[in-house]
Amino acid sequence: MNRGDVILVRFPHPSGLRGKKRPAVAVQSDAYTGVSTLVVAEVTKNLTMASDPACLFIDTSTPEGRATGLVRDSVVSCLVLVTVYADTVAQVLGTLSPAMKQKLDECLKVALGLP
């Protein structure tokens, strides 16, 4: 997997329970592809978060949006980052375009308070 890949993975529930299989975006640097874990950001269909500067809206009616492999408009929330084992990724659905990765970087900076 590479940074910006949209994947399907069992996303842990904040309570520590098993969670459910859902889309996520790999946000970890490609320099760490050899490690057994992967840092991902949650993908949600809750569009009320779309205006938050720490969230990236994905419009699936555009060519960029379709390339993500998502089937409905979604939001990548950089406020919900988790580490998963790379071998638990069920499949790669698609990938973010370079422009979307740039926007994702800005969302991560806001979420993490980075300059």
C-alpha positions as a Markdown table, in Angstrom:
| # | Residue | x | y | z |
|---|---|---|---|---|
| 1 | Met | 0.0 | 0.0 | 0.0 |
| 2 | Asn | 1.0 | 3.6 | -0.6 |
| 3 | Arg | 0.2 | 6.9 | 0.9 |
| 4 | Gly | -3.1 | 8.1 | -0.5 |
| 5 | Asp | -4.5 | 4.6 | -1.2 |
| 6 | Val | -8.2 | 4.2 | -0.3 |
| 7 | Ile | -8.5 | 0.8 | 1.4 |
| 8 | Leu | -11.0 | -1.4 | 3.0 |
| 9 | Val | -10.0 | -2.4 | 6.5 |
| 10 | Arg | -11.5 | -3.4 | 9.8 |
| 11 | Phe | -11.5 | 0.0 | 11.5 |
| 12 | Pro | -11.3 | -0.3 | 15.3 |
| 13 | His | -14.1 | 1.2 | 17.4 |
| 14 | Pro | -13.0 | 3.9 | 19.8 |
| 15 | Ser | -14.4 | 1.9 | 22.7 |
| 16 | Gly | -11.9 | -0.9 | 21.9 |
| 17 | Leu | -14.5 | -3.2 | 20.5 |
| 18 | Arg | -13.9 | -5.0 | 17.3 |
| 19 | Gly | -15.1 | -2.3 | 15.0 |
| 20 | Lys | -16.3 | -2.8 | 11.4 |
| 21 | Lys | -14.9 | -3.1 | 7.9 |
| 22 | Arg | -14.9 | 0.4 | 6.3 |
| 23 | Pro | -13.0 | 2.5 | 3.9 |
| 24 | Ala | -9.9 | 4.4 | 5.1 |
| 25 | Val | -7.1 | 6.3 | 3.6 |
| 26 | Ala | -3.4 | 5.4 | 4.1 |
| 27 | Val | -1.7 | 8.5 | 5.5 |
| 28 | Gln | 1.6 | 7.0 | 6.5 |
| 29 | Ser | 4.7 | 8.0 | 4.6 |
| 30 | Asp | 5.8 | 5.6 | 1.7 |
| 31 | Ala | 9.2 | 5.5 | 3.4 |
| 32 | Tyr | 7.6 | 3.1 | 6.0 |
| 33 | Thr | 6.0 | 0.6 | 3.6 |
| 34 | Gly | 8.2 | -2.2 | 5.1 |
| 35 | Val | 6.7 | -2.0 | 8.6 |
| 36 | Ser | 3.8 | -4.2 | 9.7 |
| 37 | Thr | 1.5 | -1.4 | 10.7 |
| 38 | Leu | -0.2 | 1.4 | 8.7 |
| 39 | Val | -1.6 | 4.7 | 9.9 |
| 40 | Val | -4.9 | 5.4 | 8.3 |
| 41 | Ala | -7.6 | 8.1 | 8.4 |
| 42 | Glu | -11.3 | 7.3 | 8.7 |
| 43 | Val | -13.6 | 7.7 | 5.7 |
| 44 | Thr | -17.2 | 8.5 | 6.6 |
| 45 | Lys | -20.4 | 9.1 | 4.7 |
| 46 | Asn | -21.3 | 11.7 | 7.3 |
| 47 | Leu | -21.1 | 14.8 | 5.0 |
| 48 | Thr | -21.8 | 17.2 | 7.9 |
| 49 | Met | -18.1 | 17.1 | 8.5 |
| 50 | Ala | -17.2 | 18.2 | 4.9 |
| 51 | Ser | -16.8 | 21.9 | 5.8 |
| 52 | Asp | -14.3 | 21.1 | 8.7 |
| 53 | Pro | -10.8 | 22.2 | 7.7 |
| 54 | Ala | -9.4 | 18.9 | 9.1 |
| 55 | Cys | -11.6 | 16.9 | 6.7 |
| 56 | Leu | -11.3 | 16.2 | 3.0 |
| 57 | Phe | -14.6 | 16.0 | 0.9 |
| 58 | Ile | -14.6 | 13.4 | -1.9 |
| 59 | Asp | -17.1 | 14.0 | -4.6 |
| 60 | Thr | -17.6 | 10.7 | -6.4 |
| 61 | Ser | -19.3 | 12.4 | -9.4 |
| 62 | Thr | -15.9 | 13.7 | -10.5 |
| 63 | Pro | -13.1 | 11.7 | -12.2 |
| 64 | Glu | -10.9 | 12.3 | -9.2 |
| 65 | Gly | -13.6 | 11.0 | -6.9 |
| 66 | Arg | -14.3 | 7.9 | -9.0 |
| 67 | Ala | -10.6 | 7.1 | -8.9 |
| 68 | Thr | -10.9 | 6.6 | -5.1 |
| 69 | Gly | -13.1 | 3.6 | -5.6 |
| 70 | Leu | -15.7 | 5.0 | -3.2 |
| 71 | Val | -19.3 | 4.5 | -4.3 |
| 72 | Arg | -20.8 | 7.6 | -2.6 |
| 73 | Asp | -19.7 | 11.0 | -1.6 |
| 74 | Ser | -17.6 | 10.7 | 1.5 |
| 75 | Val | -15.3 | 12.6 | 3.9 |
| 76 | Val | -11.8 | 11.7 | 5.0 |
| 77 | Ser | -11.6 | 12.7 | 8.6 |
| 78 | Cys | -8.0 | 13.5 | 9.7 |
| 79 | Leu | -9.5 | 13.9 | 13.2 |
| 80 | Val | -9.8 | 10.1 | 13.4 |
| 81 | Leu | -6.4 | 8.5 | 12.8 |
| 82 | Val | -5.6 | 4.9 | 13.8 |
| 83 | Thr | -2.9 | 2.3 | 13.4 |
| 84 | Val | -3.9 | -1.0 | 11.9 |
| 85 | Tyr | -1.9 | -4.1 | 10.9 |
| 86 | Ala | -1.1 | -3.9 | 7.2 |
| 87 | Asp | -2.1 | -7.6 | 6.8 |
| 88 | Thr | -5.7 | -6.7 | 7.9 |
| 89 | Val | -6.3 | -4.6 | 4.8 |
| 90 | Ala | -9.0 | -6.4 | 2.9 |
| 91 | Gln | -8.4 | -4.6 | -0.4 |
| 92 | Val | -7.3 | -1.4 | -2.1 |
| 93 | Leu | -10.3 | 0.4 | -3.5 |
| 94 | Gly | -8.5 | 3.2 | -5.3 |
| 95 | Thr | -6.3 | 6.1 | -4.7 |
| 96 | Leu | -6.3 | 9.8 | -4.2 |
| 97 | Ser | -5.1 | 12.1 | -7.0 |
| 98 | Pro | -1.9 | 14.2 | -6.4 |
| 99 | Ala | -4.2 | 17.2 | -5.9 |
| 100 | Met | -6.3 | 15.4 | -3.3 |
| 101 | Lys | -3.2 | 14.2 | -1.5 |
| 102 | Gln | -2.1 | 17.8 | -1.3 |
| 103 | Lys | -5.4 | 18.8 | 0.2 |
| 104 | Leu | -5.1 | 15.8 | 2.6 |
| 105 | Asp | -1.7 | 17.2 | 3.8 |
| 106 | Glu | -3.4 | 20.4 | 4.6 |
| 107 | Cys | -6.2 | 18.6 | 6.5 |
| 108 | Leu | -3.6 | 16.7 | 8.5 |
| 109 | Lys | -1.7 | 19.9 | 9.4 |
| 110 | Val | -4.9 | 21.4 | 10.7 |
| 111 | Ala | -5.9 | 18.3 | 12.7 |
| 112 | Leu | -2.4 | 17.9 | 14.2 |
| 113 | Gly | -1.7 | 21.6 | 14.8 |
| 114 | Leu | 1.3 | 21.6 | 12.5 |
| 115 | Pro | 2.6 | 24.8 | 10.8 |
